Structure formats: structure tokens, C-alpha cells
Amino acid sequence: MRLDKYLKVSRIIKRRTVANDACDAEHVSVNGRRAKASYDVKEGDVLEITFGQRTLKIRVVAVKETVGKADASSMYEIIEE
């Protein structure tokens, strides 16, 4: 699954276009490297997302095409906030 779509489906970022813009602006890195929106997310990847002064570091637990709002947080685990 594409990185921008994963961020949207897991509800880390609200809209896919915003996720795409965040990737283009180099606010998202995967396994320590800056990643484009087209990066193919796999289980076990470590994502680091910068929101202004705050950085969110998560590990991908599951990659699912669709998931309910209540189960969205089960797709990742927060390493540090």
C-alpha cells in the first residue's frame, strides 16, 4: 500500500492529499530515510512524521485496505511521541 494511503487509512493524517503534501515537503521518513508518497509500506516499517515542532514515531503493525474508525489505531504502535 502507498505511504500516503496508509497514513489516511490508519487515520494518522486526515486526508490523503494532506498526507501526499507532507511526503512531498519531506515531513515523513521511513526507516530513517525521507520517503515519497509512492513508497510501498510493509509491516515492521518505522515511520517518523513531523507535525510542526512535534515528531511522531510509529511502527507499522498491519497493512489493511479498509478499516473502521475504532480499529484504525490497531494498524500501528506508537514508539515515541
Helices and strands as residue ranges (DSSP letters): H 3-9, H 16-24, E 28-30, E 33-34, E 46-51, E 54-60, G 69-75, E 76-80
